[in-house]
Amino acid sequence: TLIVTHRERFAQTLQEGIGRAKAFGCGLLLVRRED
């Protein structure tokens, strides 16, 4: 379970991705709401 404490930072990270290999399609996040 993920708890977001900084909405703006999370939104930026979700949009930009994480890590150094983003140009190769790595660093993407899959996030969904918990039912």
PDBQT receptor file of N, H, CA, C and O in Angstrom, charges set to zero:
ATOM      1  N   THR A   1       0.841  -1.171   0.000  1.00  0.00    +0.000 N 
ATOM      2  CA  THR A   1       0.000   0.000   0.000  1.00  0.00    +0.000 C 
ATOM      3  C   THR A   1       0.890   1.238   0.000  1.00  0.00    +0.000 C 
ATOM      4  O   THR A   1       1.849   1.333   0.765  1.00  0.00    +0.000 OA
ATOM      5  N   LEU A   2       0.556   2.169  -0.859  1.00  0.00    +0.000 N 
ATOM      6  H   LEU A   2      -0.224   2.092  -1.481  1.00  0.00    +0.000 HD
ATOM      7  CA  LEU A   2       1.299   3.419  -0.965  1.00  0.00    +0.000 C 
ATOM      8  C   LEU A   2       0.485   4.540  -0.347  1.00  0.00    +0.000 C 
ATOM      9  O   LEU A   2      -0.704   4.679  -0.631  1.00  0.00    +0.000 OA
ATOM     10  N   ILE A   3       1.115   5.333   0.489  1.00  0.00    +0.000 N 
ATOM     11  H   ILE A   3       2.082   5.220   0.720  1.00  0.00    +0.000 HD
ATOM     12  CA  ILE A   3       0.478   6.509   1.071  1.00  0.00    +0.000 C 
ATOM     13  C   ILE A   3       1.221   7.730   0.552  1.00  0.00    +0.000 C 
ATOM     14  O   ILE A   3       2.416   7.885   0.803  1.00  0.00    +0.000 OA
ATOM     15  N   VAL A   4       0.520   8.595  -0.170  1.00  0.00    +0.000 N 
ATOM     16  H   VAL A   4      -0.450   8.469  -0.374  1.00  0.00    +0.000 HD
ATOM     17  CA  VAL A   4       1.120   9.797  -0.749  1.00  0.00    +0.000 C 
ATOM     18  C   VAL A   4       1.029  10.930   0.266  1.00  0.00    +0.000 C 
ATOM     19  O   VAL A   4      -0.059  11.291   0.712  1.00  0.00    +0.000 OA
ATOM     20  N   THR A   5       2.176  11.482   0.623  1.00  0.00    +0.000 N 
ATOM     21  H   THR A   5       3.061  11.188   0.260  1.00  0.00    +0.000 HD
ATOM     22  CA  THR A   5       2.204  12.585   1.580  1.00  0.00    +0.000 C 
ATOM     23  C   THR A   5       2.473  13.925   0.906  1.00  0.00    +0.000 C 
ATOM     24  O   THR A   5       2.155  14.975   1.465  1.00  0.00    +0.000 OA
ATOM     25  N   HIS A   6       3.058  13.900  -0.294  1.00  0.00    +0.000 N 
ATOM     26  H   HIS A   6       3.317  13.047  -0.749  1.00  0.00    +0.000 HD
ATOM     27  CA  HIS A   6       3.344  15.118  -1.058  1.00  0.00    +0.000 C 
ATOM     28  C   HIS A   6       2.733  14.958  -2.445  1.00  0.00    +0.000 C 
ATOM     29  O   HIS A   6       3.368  14.415  -3.350  1.00  0.00    +0.000 OA
ATOM     30  N   ARG A   7       1.508  15.429  -2.609  1.00  0.00    +0.000 N 
ATOM     31  H   ARG A   7       0.993  15.870  -1.874  1.00  0.00    +0.000 HD
ATOM     32  CA  ARG A   7       0.780  15.236  -3.869  1.00  0.00    +0.000 C 
ATOM     33  C   ARG A   7       1.505  15.813  -5.077  1.00  0.00    +0.000 C 
ATOM     34  O   ARG A   7       1.578  15.165  -6.122  1.00  0.00    +0.000 OA
ATOM     35  N   GLU A   8       2.039  17.015  -4.948  1.00  0.00    +0.000 N 
ATOM     36  H   GLU A   8       1.980  17.541  -4.099  1.00  0.00    +0.000 HD
ATOM     37  CA  GLU A   8       2.698  17.673  -6.076  1.00  0.00    +0.000 C 
ATOM     38  C   GLU A   8       3.930  16.891  -6.527  1.00  0.00    +0.000 C 
ATOM     39  O   GLU A   8       4.141  16.696  -7.724  1.00  0.00    +0.000 OA
ATOM     40  N   ARG A   9       4.726  16.452  -5.586  1.00  0.00    +0.000 N 
ATOM     41  H   ARG A   9       4.554  16.610  -4.614  1.00  0.00    +0.000 HD
ATOM     42  CA  ARG A   9       5.932  15.681  -5.913  1.00  0.00    +0.000 C 
ATOM     43  C   ARG A   9       5.566  14.336  -6.525  1.00  0.00    +0.000 C 
ATOM     44  O   ARG A   9       6.221  13.882  -7.464  1.00  0.00    +0.000 OA
ATOM     45  N   PHE A  10       4.530  13.700  -6.004  1.00  0.00    +0.000 N 
ATOM     46  H   PHE A  10       3.998  14.069  -5.242  1.00  0.00    +0.000 HD
ATOM     47  CA  PHE A  10       4.099  12.417  -6.545  1.00  0.00    +0.000 C 
ATOM     48  C   PHE A  10       3.597  12.580  -7.974  1.00  0.00    +0.000 C 
ATOM     49  O   PHE A  10       3.925  11.771  -8.842  1.00  0.00    +0.000 OA
ATOM     50  N   ALA A  11       2.803  13.622  -8.227  1.00  0.00    +0.000 N 
ATOM     51  H   ALA A  11       2.537  14.279  -7.522  1.00  0.00    +0.000 HD
ATOM     52  CA  ALA A  11       2.290  13.871  -9.575  1.00  0.00    +0.000 C 
ATOM     53  C   ALA A  11       3.432  14.123 -10.550  1.00  0.00    +0.000 C 
ATOM     54  O   ALA A  11       3.394  13.641 -11.682  1.00  0.00    +0.000 OA
ATOM     55  N   GLN A  12       4.438  14.866 -10.130  1.00  0.00    +0.000 N 
ATOM     56  H   GLN A  12       4.468  15.258  -9.210  1.00  0.00    +0.000 HD
ATOM     57  CA  GLN A  12       5.592  15.138 -10.987  1.00  0.00    +0.000 C 
ATOM     58  C   GLN A  12       6.356  13.849 -11.282  1.00  0.00    +0.000 C 
ATOM     59  O   GLN A  12       6.733  13.606 -12.428  1.00  0.00    +0.000 OA
ATOM     60  N   THR A  13       6.584  13.033 -10.276  1.00  0.00    +0.000 N 
ATOM     61  H   THR A  13       6.277  13.231  -9.345  1.00  0.00    +0.000 HD
ATOM     62  CA  THR A  13       7.288  11.774 -10.457  1.00  0.00    +0.000 C 
ATOM     63  C   THR A  13       6.501  10.829 -11.344  1.00  0.00    +0.000 C 
ATOM     64  O   THR A  13       7.078  10.135 -12.180  1.00  0.00    +0.000 OA
ATOM     65  N   LEU A  14       5.203  10.797 -11.173  1.00  0.00    +0.000 N 
ATOM     66  H   LEU A  14       4.734  11.361 -10.493  1.00  0.00    +0.000 HD
ATOM     67  CA  LEU A  14       4.352   9.939 -11.989  1.00  0.00    +0.000 C 
ATOM     68  C   LEU A  14       4.416  10.363 -13.452  1.00  0.00    +0.000 C 
ATOM     69  O   LEU A  14       4.412   9.515 -14.344  1.00  0.00    +0.000 OA
ATOM     70  N   GLN A  15       4.475  11.648 -13.699  1.00  0.00    +0.000 N 
ATOM     71  H   GLN A  15       4.478  12.337 -12.974  1.00  0.00    +0.000 HD
ATOM     72  CA  GLN A  15       4.523  12.173 -15.063  1.00  0.00    +0.000 C 
ATOM     73  C   GLN A  15       5.901  11.986 -15.697  1.00  0.00    +0.000 C 
ATOM     74  O   GLN A  15       5.994  11.652 -16.878  1.00  0.00    +0.000 OA
ATOM     75  N   GLU A  16       6.958  12.192 -14.938  1.00  0.00    +0.000 N 
ATOM     76  H   GLU A  16       6.883  12.463 -13.978  1.00  0.00    +0.000 HD
ATOM     77  CA  GLU A  16       8.317  12.167 -15.482  1.00  0.00    +0.000 C 
ATOM     78  C   GLU A  16       8.979  10.801 -15.410  1.00  0.00    +0.000 C 
ATOM     79  O   GLU A  16       9.909  10.534 -16.172  1.00  0.00    +0.000 OA
ATOM     80  N   GLY A  17       8.528   9.929 -14.516  1.00  0.00    +0.000 N 
ATOM     81  H   GLY A  17       7.773  10.146 -13.897  1.00  0.00    +0.000 HD
ATOM     82  CA  GLY A  17       9.169   8.635 -14.335  1.00  0.00    +0.000 C 
ATOM     83  C   GLY A  17      10.307   8.738 -13.330  1.00  0.00    +0.000 C 
ATOM     84  O   GLY A  17      10.604   9.815 -12.813  1.00  0.00    +0.000 OA
ATOM     85  N   ILE A  18      10.943   7.591 -13.063  1.00  0.00    +0.000 N 
ATOM     86  H   ILE A  18      10.701   6.716 -13.483  1.00  0.00    +0.000 HD
ATOM     87  CA  ILE A  18      12.045   7.560 -12.104  1.00  0.00    +0.000 C 
ATOM     88  C   ILE A  18      13.224   6.803 -12.701  1.00  0.00    +0.000 C 
ATOM     89  O   ILE A  18      13.053   5.970 -13.591  1.00  0.00    +0.000 OA
ATOM     90  N   GLY A  19      14.399   7.094 -12.212  1.00  0.00    +0.000 N 
ATOM     91  H   GLY A  19      14.538   7.771 -11.489  1.00  0.00    +0.000 HD
ATOM     92  CA  GLY A  19      15.593   6.376 -12.632  1.00  0.00    +0.000 C 
ATOM     93  C   GLY A  19      16.304   6.994 -13.826  1.00  0.00    +0.000 C 
ATOM     94  O   GLY A  19      15.837   7.967 -14.418  1.00  0.00    +0.000 OA
ATOM     95  N   ARG A  20      17.456   6.396 -14.166  1.00  0.00    +0.000 N 
ATOM     96  H   ARG A  20      17.835   5.606 -13.685  1.00  0.00    +0.000 HD
ATOM     97  CA  ARG A  20      18.298   6.933 -15.231  1.00  0.00    +0.000 C 
ATOM     98  C   ARG A  20      17.944   6.393 -16.609  1.00  0.00    +0.000 C 
ATOM     99  O   ARG A  20      18.342   6.991 -17.608  1.00  0.00    +0.000 OA
ATOM    100  N   ALA A  21      17.214   5.291 -16.704  1.00  0.00    +0.000 N 
ATOM    101  H   ALA A  21      16.891   4.805 -15.892  1.00  0.00    +0.000 HD
ATOM    102  CA  ALA A  21      16.938   4.650 -17.993  1.00  0.00    +0.000 C 
ATOM    103  C   ALA A  21      15.565   5.014 -18.551  1.00  0.00    +0.000 C 
ATOM    104  O   ALA A  21      14.971   4.229 -19.290  1.00  0.00    +0.000 OA
ATOM    105  N   LYS A  22      15.060   6.189 -18.207  1.00  0.00    +0.000 N 
ATOM    106  H   LYS A  22      15.542   6.827 -17.606  1.00  0.00    +0.000 HD
ATOM    107  CA  LYS A  22      13.732   6.610 -18.672  1.00  0.00    +0.000 C 
ATOM    108  C   LYS A  22      13.668   6.691 -20.189  1.00  0.00    +0.000 C 
ATOM    109  O   LYS A  22      12.626   6.391 -20.772  1.00  0.00    +0.000 OA
ATOM    110  N   ALA A  23      14.746   7.085 -20.840  1.00  0.00    +0.000 N 
ATOM    111  H   ALA A  23      15.592   7.329 -20.367  1.00  0.00    +0.000 HD
ATOM    112  CA  ALA A  23      14.769   7.209 -22.295  1.00  0.00    +0.000 C 
ATOM    113  C   ALA A  23      14.609   5.855 -22.978  1.00  0.00    +0.000 C 
ATOM    114  O   ALA A  23      14.251   5.798 -24.154  1.00  0.00    +0.000 OA
ATOM    115  N   PHE A  24      14.866   4.782 -22.268  1.00  0.00    +0.000 N 
ATOM    116  H   PHE A  24      15.157   4.829 -21.312  1.00  0.00    +0.000 HD
ATOM    117  CA  PHE A  24      14.753   3.437 -22.819  1.00  0.00    +0.000 C 
ATOM    118  C   PHE A  24      13.441   2.765 -22.437  1.00  0.00    +0.000 C 
ATOM    119  O   PHE A  24      13.276   1.563 -22.647  1.00  0.00    +0.000 OA
ATOM    120  N   GLY A  25      12.510   3.527 -21.880  1.00  0.00    +0.000 N 
ATOM    121  H   GLY A  25      12.644   4.503 -21.710  1.00  0.00    +0.000 HD
ATOM    122  CA  GLY A  25      11.207   2.987 -21.509  1.00  0.00    +0.000 C 
ATOM    123  C   GLY A  25      11.146   2.439 -20.096  1.00  0.00    +0.000 C 
ATOM    124  O   GLY A  25      10.128   1.877 -19.690  1.00  0.00    +0.000 OA
ATOM    125  N   CYS A  26      12.203   2.593 -19.359  1.00  0.00    +0.000 N 
ATOM    126  H   CYS A  26      13.029   3.049 -19.689  1.00  0.00    +0.000 HD
ATOM    127  CA  CYS A  26      12.218   2.143 -17.962  1.00  0.00    +0.000 C 
ATOM    128  C   CYS A  26      11.805   3.303 -17.067  1.00  0.00    +0.000 C 
ATOM    129  O   CYS A  26      11.818   4.457 -17.496  1.00  0.00    +0.000 OA
ATOM    130  N   GLY A  27      11.447   3.008 -15.856  1.00  0.00    +0.000 N 
ATOM    131  H   GLY A  27      11.436   2.071 -15.507  1.00  0.00    +0.000 HD
ATOM    132  CA  GLY A  27      11.126   4.052 -14.893  1.00  0.00    +0.000 C 
ATOM    133  C   GLY A  27       9.665   4.446 -14.857  1.00  0.00    +0.000 C 
ATOM    134  O   GLY A  27       9.291   5.385 -14.154  1.00  0.00    +0.000 OA
ATOM    135  N   LEU A  28       8.828   3.733 -15.613  1.00  0.00    +0.000 N 
ATOM    136  H   LEU A  28       9.132   2.971 -16.184  1.00  0.00    +0.000 HD
ATOM    137  CA  LEU A  28       7.408   4.049 -15.603  1.00  0.00    +0.000 C 
ATOM    138  C   LEU A  28       6.751   3.422 -14.380  1.00  0.00    +0.000 C 
ATOM    139  O   LEU A  28       7.191   2.381 -13.893  1.00  0.00    +0.000 OA
ATOM    140  N   LEU A  29       5.710   4.056 -13.895  1.00  0.00    +0.000 N 
ATOM    141  H   LEU A  29       5.352   4.901 -14.290  1.00  0.00    +0.000 HD
ATOM    142  CA  LEU A  29       4.989   3.561 -12.732  1.00  0.00    +0.000 C 
ATOM    143  C   LEU A  29       3.571   3.185 -13.125  1.00  0.00    +0.000 C 
ATOM    144  O   LEU A  29       2.928   3.904 -13.890  1.00  0.00    +0.000 OA
ATOM    145  N   LEU A  30       3.086   2.086 -12.620  1.00  0.00    +0.000 N 
ATOM    146  H   LEU A  30       3.608   1.502 -11.998  1.00  0.00    +0.000 HD
ATOM    147  CA  LEU A  30       1.697   1.682 -12.810  1.00  0.00    +0.000 C 
ATOM    148  C   LEU A  30       1.004   1.851 -11.466  1.00  0.00    +0.000 C 
ATOM    149  O   LEU A  30       1.352   1.189 -10.489  1.00  0.00    +0.000 OA
ATOM    150  N   VAL A  31       0.025   2.739 -11.427  1.00  0.00    +0.000 N 
ATOM    151  H   VAL A  31      -0.257   3.278 -12.222  1.00  0.00    +0.000 HD
ATOM    152  CA  VAL A  31      -0.660   3.063 -10.176  1.00  0.00    +0.000 C 
ATOM    153  C   VAL A  31      -2.151   2.920 -10.399  1.00  0.00    +0.000 C 
ATOM    154  O   VAL A  31      -2.685   3.375 -11.411  1.00  0.00    +0.000 OA
ATOM    155  N   ARG A  32      -2.814   2.292  -9.461  1.00  0.00    +0.000 N 
ATOM    156  H   ARG A  32      -2.381   1.922  -8.639  1.00  0.00    +0.000 HD
ATOM    157  CA  ARG A  32      -4.274   2.173  -9.542  1.00  0.00    +0.000 C 
ATOM    158  C   ARG A  32      -4.858   2.344  -8.148  1.00  0.00    +0.000 C 
ATOM    159  O   ARG A  32      -4.187   2.143  -7.135  1.00  0.00    +0.000 OA
ATOM    160  N   ARG A  33      -6.122   2.718  -8.132  1.00  0.00    +0.000 N 
ATOM    161  H   ARG A  33      -6.667   2.881  -8.955  1.00  0.00    +0.000 HD
ATOM    162  CA  ARG A  33      -6.809   2.877  -6.847  1.00  0.00    +0.000 C 
ATOM    163  C   ARG A  33      -7.084   1.515  -6.223  1.00  0.00    +0.000 C 
ATOM    164  O   ARG A  33      -7.318   0.525  -6.916  1.00  0.00    +0.000 OA
ATOM    165  N   GLU A  34      -7.049   1.497  -4.926  1.00  0.00    +0.000 N 
ATOM    166  H   GLU A  34      -6.858   2.302  -4.364  1.00  0.00    +0.000 HD
ATOM    167  CA  GLU A  34      -7.377   0.284  -4.202  1.00  0.00    +0.000 C 
ATOM    168  C   GLU A  34      -8.895   0.180  -4.105  1.00  0.00    +0.000 C 
ATOM    169  O   GLU A  34      -9.568   1.153  -3.766  1.00  0.00    +0.000 OA
ATOM    170  N   ASP A  35      -9.418  -0.977  -4.396  1.00  0.00    +0.000 N 
ATOM    171  H   ASP A  35      -8.871  -1.767  -4.671  1.00  0.00    +0.000 HD
ATOM    172  CA  ASP A  35     -10.880  -1.183  -4.323  1.00  0.00    +0.000 C 
ATOM    173  C   ASP A  35     -11.345  -1.438  -2.919  1.00  0.00    +0.000 C 
ATOM    174  O   ASP A  35     -12.539  -1.630  -2.689  1.00  0.00    +0.000 OA
TER     175      ASP A  35
